[in-house]
Amino acid sequence: MKLWDDVLGMTNVRRRPWLAAAGAAALSVALPVRAQAPLPVVASFSILADLVRQVGGERVQVRALVGPQADAHAYHPTPADVRAVSTARLLVANGLGFEGWLERLMRSAGYRGELLRVTDGLTPLPAAGAGKRDAAHAHGHDHDHDDGEHDPHAWQDVRNVLHYVQRIEQALCRLDAGGCAGYRQRAADYRARLQALDDEIRAAWQAIPAAQRKVVTSHDAFRYYAQAYGVTFLPAQGVSTASEPSAAAVARLIRHIKAEGVRAVFVERLSDPRLVERIAREAGVRPSRQPLYSDALSTPEGPAPDYIALMRHNTRVLTEAIRGAGG
């Protein structure tokens, strides 16, 4: 009997590693593999948040500090924004002075992650009337938006957004090497869509004589669009929605509208419409019923829920108004 006990004991000893391995395999099948948590990213405003989502897909969790139909020029951080920034791995900003409040927010949040300014590496347009604004700042008329030497609205030229997307792709790959192949593929696919959009906008304007491509808008957010697509924009305000034009400037604009035969008068979605409505009334022009979207997306139900839709909407309503079909 002892012999059999010894044999059985030896058999059990030999079987134990196999039993352990089998048990581990069973557990690995039974327990689901834990998915990697999405990379927490904060974008300064809704247009940038959309671009990050296009490149990042499900591997990123994006929060826009300034959401759809909200004005980045008049933004004031909330405690929830401070918490979101403090836990983010990546903070995506436009740069060129667009987010005059960003440095203070980063200090308040104790931010230690990466800051990506998507306009770095671009050649920006100079801001219109920068010298006058500098004088205004010197006399104490400052606000959170930094009307500096450069125009920050570079996203209004689709070719610049190709650069934005490349910068976002590179930053995501640095922070999440395991997802890099996916980021590169999504970025390449999105760049192809952006190139098609740029071609589409150019074709839309080619059908309109250059002399007729004149538009009045409520603030100077479309200079990149103007340069890229051959359109003249006459802004009632400066680069910031916080700027207030003088009475003399308004009078000059009204005379110019009459002299040049401008037919397209628009209000951006974020602007107070009263100034442009007054200018249109005194110039004898009816303002468009459809607003332009300059610095923010619309809500998901609106006409500009993402960047590509925004550019298509603006181009359509601008060209229709100039032709007299959409006023």
Disulfide bonds with the S-S distance in Angstrom:
Cys173-Cys180 2.13
